[in-house]
Amino acid sequence: MKLKYDFAVREICGENVAVAVGEGSRVYHNIISLNETARDIFRLIQEGKDEDDIVVAMLKEYDVTEEKLRPEVQALIGKLREEGLLID
């Protein structure tokens, strides 16, 4: 799984956002707003991690159960798929 376009993830005025850069910016004009958890998940997706790898990495960083975390990971992956931003 990887993102269809390159994205820059930045904190702007206290809010985490992802914006398509390079060729992707010509096609995808939306700004993706990310909370802290979603930002970390998004970055792992940028690294080409799959759902299971993301969950394992996030469990090491956050004091949370897999039962609570996995639905958040799946929700962001699902949203990115809906937007046509993921390549499997």
N, CA, C and O atoms as CSV, one atom per row, in Angstrom:
chain,resi,resn,atom,element,x,y,z
A,1,MET,N,N,0.847,-1.171,0.000
A,1,MET,CA,C,0.000,0.000,0.000
A,1,MET,C,C,0.892,1.235,0.000
A,1,MET,O,O,1.837,1.342,0.782
A,2,LYS,N,N,0.568,2.165,-0.898
A,2,LYS,CA,C,1.304,3.420,-0.888
A,2,LYS,C,C,0.400,4.532,-1.402
A,2,LYS,O,O,-0.639,4.283,-2.013
A,3,LEU,N,N,0.813,5.735,-1.143
A,3,LEU,CA,C,0.049,6.885,-1.595
A,3,LEU,C,C,0.266,7.118,-3.082
A,3,LEU,O,O,1.367,6.921,-3.598
A,4,LYS,N,N,-0.773,7.533,-3.753
A,4,LYS,CA,C,-0.731,7.779,-5.189
A,4,LYS,C,C,0.149,8.987,-5.520
A,4,LYS,O,O,0.784,9.028,-6.574
A,5,TYR,N,N,0.184,9.966,-4.618
A,5,TYR,CA,C,0.957,11.190,-4.828
A,5,TYR,C,C,1.908,11.401,-3.653
A,5,TYR,O,O,1.750,10.794,-2.593
A,6,ASP,N,N,2.886,12.260,-3.855
A,6,ASP,CA,C,3.743,12.680,-2.753
A,6,ASP,C,C,3.011,13.763,-1.968
A,6,ASP,O,O,2.351,14.628,-2.545
A,7,PHE,N,N,3.137,13.700,-0.650
A,7,PHE,CA,C,2.497,14.678,0.224
A,7,PHE,C,C,3.527,15.260,1.173
A,7,PHE,O,O,4.448,14.572,1.614
A,8,ALA,N,N,3.359,16.532,1.479
A,8,ALA,CA,C,4.110,17.173,2.553
A,8,ALA,C,C,3.179,17.224,3.754
A,8,ALA,O,O,2.032,17.654,3.638
A,9,VAL,N,N,3.671,16.785,4.905
A,9,VAL,CA,C,2.903,16.848,6.137
A,9,VAL,C,C,3.558,17.903,7.006
A,9,VAL,O,O,4.745,17.825,7.324
A,10,ARG,N,N,2.754,18.898,7.388
A,10,ARG,CA,C,3.291,20.017,8.167
A,10,ARG,C,C,2.304,20.413,9.256
A,10,ARG,O,O,1.110,20.125,9.174
A,11,GLU,N,N,2.830,21.078,10.272
A,11,GLU,CA,C,1.982,21.686,11.290
A,11,GLU,C,C,1.880,23.171,10.959
A,11,GLU,O,O,2.887,23.874,10.878
A,12,ILE,N,N,0.653,23.631,10.769
A,12,ILE,CA,C,0.406,25.030,10.425
A,12,ILE,C,C,-0.597,25.582,11.422
A,12,ILE,O,O,-1.724,25.097,11.522
A,13,CYS,N,N,-0.177,26.596,12.153
A,13,CYS,CA,C,-1.034,27.222,13.173
A,13,CYS,C,C,-1.608,26.186,14.132
A,13,CYS,O,O,-2.779,26.254,14.506
A,14,GLY,N,N,-0.778,25.230,14.524
A,14,GLY,CA,C,-1.185,24.222,15.482
A,14,GLY,C,C,-2.003,23.079,14.907
A,14,GLY,O,O,-2.450,22.208,15.654
A,15,GLU,N,N,-2.208,23.061,13.596
A,15,GLU,CA,C,-2.976,21.989,12.960
A,15,GLU,C,C,-2.084,21.221,11.995
A,15,GLU,O,O,-1.338,21.824,11.223
A,16,ASN,N,N,-2.157,19.896,12.033
A,16,ASN,CA,C,-1.398,19.044,11.121
A,16,ASN,C,C,-2.159,18.904,9.816
A,16,ASN,O,O,-3.347,18.582,9.812
A,17,VAL,N,N,-1.477,19.146,8.716
A,17,VAL,CA,C,-2.103,19.033,7.401
A,17,VAL,C,C,-1.177,18.294,6.449
A,17,VAL,O,O,0.045,18.305,6.601
A,18,ALA,N,N,-1.798,17.647,5.455
A,18,ALA,CA,C,-1.056,16.996,4.376
A,18,ALA,C,C,-1.514,17.638,3.072
A,18,ALA,O,O,-2.708,17.791,2.816
A,19,VAL,N,N,-0.530,18.009,2.254
A,19,VAL,CA,C,-0.807,18.669,0.981
A,19,VAL,C,C,-0.013,17.958,-0.103
A,19,VAL,O,O,1.176,17.684,0.059
A,20,ALA,N,N,-0.684,17.663,-1.211
A,20,ALA,CA,C,0.014,17.026,-2.331
A,20,ALA,C,C,1.078,17.973,-2.865
A,20,ALA,O,O,0.862,19.182,-2.948
A,21,VAL,N,N,2.223,17.417,-3.224
A,21,VAL,CA,C,3.322,18.211,-3.781
A,21,VAL,C,C,3.749,17.600,-5.114
A,21,VAL,O,O,3.361,16.481,-5.449
A,22,GLY,N,N,4.531,18.330,-5.847
A,22,GLY,CA,C,5.016,17.831,-7.135
A,22,GLY,C,C,3.868,17.667,-8.115
A,22,GLY,O,O,2.921,18.454,-8.119
A,23,GLU,N,N,3.962,16.639,-8.943
A,23,GLU,CA,C,2.936,16.378,-9.952
A,23,GLU,C,C,1.561,16.165,-9.329
A,23,GLU,O,O,0.545,16.532,-9.919
A,24,GLY,N,N,1.529,15.577,-8.146
A,24,GLY,CA,C,0.260,15.326,-7.471
A,24,GLY,C,C,-0.517,16.587,-7.170
A,24,GLY,O,O,-1.747,16.559,-7.124
A,25,SER,N,N,0.183,17.702,-6.962
A,25,SER,CA,C,-0.498,18.961,-6.656
A,25,SER,C,C,-1.298,19.489,-7.842
A,25,SER,O,O,-2.193,20.317,-7.670
A,26,ARG,N,N,-0.982,19.020,-9.032
A,26,ARG,CA,C,-1.738,19.429,-10.217
A,26,ARG,C,C,-3.084,18.713,-10.301
A,26,ARG,O,O,-4.022,19.193,-10.938
A,27,VAL,N,N,-3.159,17.560,-9.646
A,27,VAL,CA,C,-4.359,16.733,-9.714
A,27,VAL,C,C,-5.182,16.814,-8.427
A,27,VAL,O,O,-6.406,16.945,-8.472
A,28,TYR,N,N,-4.506,16.737,-7.290
A,28,TYR,CA,C,-5.192,16.694,-5.998
A,28,TYR,C,C,-4.978,18.018,-5.282
A,28,TYR,O,O,-3.864,18.332,-4.863
A,29,HIS,N,N,-6.048,18.793,-5.144
A,29,HIS,CA,C,-5.955,20.149,-4.612
A,29,HIS,C,C,-6.425,20.279,-3.166
A,29,HIS,O,O,-6.340,21.360,-2.584
A,30,ASN,N,N,-6.918,19.191,-2.583
A,30,ASN,CA,C,-7.447,19.268,-1.223
A,30,ASN,C,C,-6.329,19.281,-0.193
A,30,ASN,O,O,-5.223,18.796,-0.433
A,31,ILE,N,N,-6.648,19.843,0.943
A,31,ILE,CA,C,-5.762,19.806,2.104
A,31,ILE,C,C,-6.367,18.800,3.077
A,31,ILE,O,O,-7.555,18.874,3.392
A,32,ILE,N,N,-5.567,17.876,3.545
A,32,ILE,CA,C,-6.043,16.859,4.476
A,32,ILE,C,C,-5.663,17.291,5.883
A,32,ILE,O,O,-4.485,17.467,6.193
A,33,SER,N,N,-6.664,17.459,6.725
A,33,SER,CA,C,-6.441,17.824,8.119
A,33,SER,C,C,-6.255,16.545,8.931
A,33,SER,O,O,-7.037,15.604,8.796
A,34,LEU,N,N,-5.220,16.507,9.777
A,34,LEU,CA,C,-4.863,15.296,10.516
A,34,LEU,C,C,-4.692,15.604,11.994
A,34,LEU,O,O,-4.009,16.560,12.361
A,35,ASN,N,N,-5.321,14.784,12.850
A,35,ASN,CA,C,-4.988,14.916,14.263
A,35,ASN,C,C,-3.629,14.236,14.477
A,35,ASN,O,O,-3.043,13.714,13.529
A,36,GLU,N,N,-3.137,14.241,15.699
A,36,GLU,CA,C,-1.792,13.709,15.954
A,36,GLU,C,C,-1.671,12.236,15.566
A,36,GLU,O,O,-0.685,11.829,14.953
A,37,THR,N,N,-2.672,11.446,15.924
A,37,THR,CA,C,-2.642,10.025,15.598
A,37,THR,C,C,-2.690,9.811,14.091
A,37,THR,O,O,-1.914,9.027,13.544
A,38,ALA,N,N,-3.602,10.511,13.423
A,38,ALA,CA,C,-3.728,10.393,11.968
A,38,ALA,C,C,-2.451,10.841,11.269
A,38,ALA,O,O,-2.070,10.271,10.247
A,39,ARG,N,N,-1.790,11.854,11.811
A,39,ARG,CA,C,-0.517,12.308,11.237
A,39,ARG,C,C,0.508,11.185,11.252
A,39,ARG,O,O,1.199,10.949,10.261
A,40,ASP,N,N,0.601,10.495,12.386
A,40,ASP,CA,C,1.570,9.405,12.502
A,40,ASP,C,C,1.202,8.240,11.580
A,40,ASP,O,O,2.078,7.646,10.951
A,41,ILE,N,N,-0.080,7.915,11.500
A,41,ILE,CA,C,-0.532,6.857,10.599
A,41,ILE,C,C,-0.220,7.246,9.161
A,41,ILE,O,O,0.270,6.422,8.388
A,42,PHE,N,N,-0.498,8.495,8.795
A,42,PHE,CA,C,-0.257,8.983,7.436
A,42,PHE,C,C,1.219,8.850,7.079
A,42,PHE,O,O,1.553,8.422,5.974
A,43,ARG,N,N,2.093,9.209,7.994
A,43,ARG,CA,C,3.530,9.109,7.742
A,43,ARG,C,C,3.970,7.660,7.540
A,43,ARG,O,O,4.839,7.380,6.714
A,44,LEU,N,N,3.370,6.746,8.293
A,44,LEU,CA,C,3.696,5.331,8.108
A,44,LEU,C,C,3.206,4.828,6.753
A,44,LEU,O,O,3.862,4.005,6.116
A,45,ILE,N,N,2.062,5.321,6.321
A,45,ILE,CA,C,1.571,4.980,4.981
A,45,ILE,C,C,2.552,5.519,3.940
A,45,ILE,O,O,2.844,4.842,2.954
A,46,GLN,N,N,3.059,6.728,4.153
A,46,GLN,CA,C,4.049,7.297,3.237
A,46,GLN,C,C,5.282,6.408,3.127
A,46,GLN,O,O,5.926,6.357,2.079
A,47,GLU,N,N,5.605,5.720,4.193
A,47,GLU,CA,C,6.758,4.815,4.201
A,47,GLU,C,C,6.446,3.477,3.544
A,47,GLU,O,O,7.323,2.620,3.428
A,48,GLY,N,N,5.190,3.292,3.111
A,48,GLY,CA,C,4.811,2.058,2.439
A,48,GLY,C,C,4.385,0.936,3.361
A,48,GLY,O,O,4.311,-0.218,2.939
A,49,LYS,N,N,4.105,1.257,4.616
A,49,LYS,CA,C,3.690,0.236,5.576
A,49,LYS,C,C,2.263,-0.209,5.277
A,49,LYS,O,O,1.446,0.574,4.794
A,50,ASP,N,N,1.969,-1.490,5.573
A,50,ASP,CA,C,0.597,-1.971,5.441
A,50,ASP,C,C,-0.118,-1.814,6.783
A,50,ASP,O,O,0.479,-1.392,7.773
A,51,GLU,N,N,-1.402,-2.161,6.797
A,51,GLU,CA,C,-2.217,-1.955,8.001
A,51,GLU,C,C,-1.611,-2.611,9.232
A,51,GLU,O,O,-1.519,-1.977,10.284
A,52,ASP,N,N,-1.196,-3.867,9.121
A,52,ASP,CA,C,-0.642,-4.565,10.279
A,52,ASP,C,C,0.650,-3.915,10.774
A,52,ASP,O,O,0.856,-3.784,11.980
A,53,ASP,N,N,1.518,-3.508,9.847
A,53,ASP,CA,C,2.765,-2.840,10.233
A,53,ASP,C,C,2.480,-1.518,10.939
A,53,ASP,O,O,3.159,-1.154,11.899
A,54,ILE,N,N,1.481,-0.815,10.458
A,54,ILE,CA,C,1.109,0.475,11.067
A,54,ILE,C,C,0.616,0.251,12.489
A,54,ILE,O,O,1.015,0.967,13.408
A,55,VAL,N,N,-0.246,-0.738,12.671
A,55,VAL,CA,C,-0.773,-1.026,14.009
A,55,VAL,C,C,0.363,-1.389,14.958
A,55,VAL,O,O,0.407,-0.885,16.081
A,56,VAL,N,N,1.276,-2.245,14.535
A,56,VAL,CA,C,2.403,-2.637,15.384
A,56,VAL,C,C,3.246,-1.418,15.770
A,56,VAL,O,O,3.608,-1.252,16.934
A,57,ALA,N,N,3.554,-0.573,14.792
A,57,ALA,CA,C,4.366,0.624,15.067
A,57,ALA,C,C,3.649,1.584,16.013
A,57,ALA,O,O,4.266,2.152,16.914
A,58,MET,N,N,2.364,1.761,15.807
A,58,MET,CA,C,1.606,2.696,16.635
A,58,MET,C,C,1.430,2.167,18.060
A,58,MET,O,O,1.411,2.950,19.010
A,59,LEU,N,N,1.303,0.866,18.214
A,59,LEU,CA,C,1.187,0.290,19.552
A,59,LEU,C,C,2.454,0.523,20.373
A,59,LEU,O,O,2.398,0.610,21.600
A,60,LYS,N,N,3.593,0.623,19.692
A,60,LYS,CA,C,4.856,0.900,20.381
A,60,LYS,C,C,4.933,2.356,20.830
A,60,LYS,O,O,5.607,2.670,21.811
A,61,GLU,N,N,4.245,3.243,20.116
A,61,GLU,CA,C,4.332,4.678,20.397
A,61,GLU,C,C,3.242,5.192,21.333
A,61,GLU,O,O,3.458,6.143,22.085
A,62,TYR,N,N,2.077,4.562,21.284
A,62,TYR,CA,C,0.924,5.054,22.039
A,62,TYR,C,C,0.485,4.042,23.090
A,62,TYR,O,O,0.596,2.833,22.887
A,63,ASP,N,N,-0.007,4.541,24.201
A,63,ASP,CA,C,-0.559,3.706,25.259
A,63,ASP,C,C,-2.026,3.451,24.932
A,63,ASP,O,O,-2.920,4.116,25.456
A,64,VAL,N,N,-2.255,2.476,24.055
A,64,VAL,CA,C,-3.601,2.179,23.567
A,64,VAL,C,C,-3.676,0.691,23.236
A,64,VAL,O,O,-2.660,0.052,22.960
A,65,THR,N,N,-4.875,0.159,23.268
A,65,THR,CA,C,-5.055,-1.250,22.903
A,65,THR,C,C,-5.220,-1.364,21.390
A,65,THR,O,O,-5.598,-0.409,20.711
A,66,GLU,N,N,-4.928,-2.551,20.887
A,66,GLU,CA,C,-5.117,-2.790,19.451
A,66,GLU,C,C,-6.593,-2.652,19.070
A,66,GLU,O,O,-6.912,-2.187,17.975
A,67,GLU,N,N,-7.483,-3.053,19.967
A,67,GLU,CA,C,-8.917,-2.972,19.695
A,67,GLU,C,C,-9.380,-1.530,19.492
A,67,GLU,O,O,-10.331,-1.286,18.749
A,68,LYS,N,N,-8.730,-0.592,20.133
A,68,LYS,CA,C,-9.078,0.822,19.964
A,68,LYS,C,C,-8.335,1.440,18.769
A,68,LYS,O,O,-8.880,2.279,18.051
A,69,LEU,N,N,-7.099,1.016,18.574
A,69,LEU,CA,C,-6.253,1.609,17.538
A,69,LEU,C,C,-6.605,1.142,16.127
A,69,LEU,O,O,-6.699,1.960,15.212
A,70,ARG,N,N,-6.799,-0.151,15.943
A,70,ARG,CA,C,-7.000,-0.692,14.590
A,70,ARG,C,C,-8.163,-0.009,13.856
A,70,ARG,O,O,-8.011,0.304,12.675
A,71,PRO,N,N,-9.321,0.240,14.497
A,71,PRO,CA,C,-10.391,0.937,13.776
A,71,PRO,C,C,-9.998,2.336,13.306
A,71,PRO,O,O,-10.465,2.789,12.261
A,72,GLU,N,N,-9.144,3.024,14.068
A,72,GLU,CA,C,-8.666,4.343,13.638
A,72,GLU,C,C,-7.777,4.223,12.404
A,72,GLU,O,O,-7.876,5.021,11.472
A,73,VAL,N,N,-6.912,3.219,12.412
A,73,VAL,CA,C,-6.045,2.978,11.252
A,73,VAL,C,C,-6.901,2.632,10.041
A,73,VAL,O,O,-6.683,3.162,8.951
A,74,GLN,N,N,-7.868,1.753,10.227
A,74,GLN,CA,C,-8.749,1.349,9.132
A,74,GLN,C,C,-9.579,2.522,8.615
A,74,GLN,O,O,-9.819,2.631,7.413
A,75,ALA,N,N,-10.014,3.393,9.513
A,75,ALA,CA,C,-10.816,4.553,9.104
A,75,ALA,C,C,-10.008,5.486,8.210
A,75,ALA,O,O,-10.512,5.950,7.187
A,76,LEU,N,N,-8.758,5.768,8.584
A,76,LEU,CA,C,-7.940,6.660,7.756
A,76,LEU,C,C,-7.616,6.002,6.422
A,76,LEU,O,O,-7.678,6.656,5.380
A,77,ILE,N,N,-7.273,4.726,6.441
A,77,ILE,CA,C,-6.994,4.010,5.191
A,77,ILE,C,C,-8.240,4.033,4.302
A,77,ILE,O,O,-8.143,4.265,3.097
A,78,GLY,N,N,-9.405,3.792,4.899
A,78,GLY,CA,C,-10.657,3.818,4.141
A,78,GLY,C,C,-10.932,5.172,3.528
A,78,GLY,O,O,-11.357,5.257,2.376
A,79,LYS,N,N,-10.696,6.230,4.281
A,79,LYS,CA,C,-10.911,7.592,3.773
A,79,LYS,C,C,-9.965,7.889,2.608
A,79,LYS,O,O,-10.374,8.469,1.602
A,80,LEU,N,N,-8.718,7.496,2.746
A,80,LEU,CA,C,-7.753,7.716,1.667
A,80,LEU,C,C,-8.132,6.916,0.426
A,80,LEU,O,O,-7.943,7.384,-0.697
A,81,ARG,N,N,-8.663,5.720,0.621
A,81,ARG,CA,C,-9.133,4.912,-0.528
A,81,ARG,C,C,-10.315,5.596,-1.209
A,81,ARG,O,O,-10.374,5.665,-2.436
A,82,GLU,N,N,-11.259,6.103,-0.409
A,82,GLU,CA,C,-12.420,6.809,-0.963
A,82,GLU,C,C,-11.989,7.993,-1.818
A,82,GLU,O,O,-12.604,8.286,-2.843
A,83,GLU,N,N,-10.943,8.661,-1.394
A,83,GLU,CA,C,-10.430,9.825,-2.122
A,83,GLU,C,C,-9.594,9.417,-3.333
A,83,GLU,O,O,-9.170,10.269,-4.114
A,84,GLY,N,N,-9.358,8.115,-3.487
A,84,GLY,CA,C,-8.557,7.628,-4.601
A,84,GLY,C,C,-7.075,7.902,-4.437
A,84,GLY,O,O,-6.357,8.061,-5.424
A,85,LEU,N,N,-6.614,7.957,-3.194
A,85,LEU,CA,C,-5.232,8.334,-2.909
A,85,LEU,C,C,-4.308,7.162,-2.600
A,85,LEU,O,O,-3.105,7.362,-2.427
A,86,LEU,N,N,-4.844,5.942,-2.528
A,86,LEU,CA,C,-4.013,4.783,-2.212
A,86,LEU,C,C,-3.874,3.869,-3.397
A,86,LEU,O,O,-4.804,3.678,-4.181
A,87,ILE,N,N,-2.686,3.304,-3.510
A,87,ILE,CA,C,-2.399,2.257,-4.496
A,87,ILE,C,C,-2.035,1.006,-3.698
A,87,ILE,O,O,-1.131,1.045,-2.863
A,88,ASP,N,N,-2.723,-0.086,-3.948
A,88,ASP,CA,C,-2.433,-1.335,-3.209
A,88,ASP,C,C,-1.326,-2.119,-3.854
A,88,ASP,O,O,-0.960,-3.187,-3.365
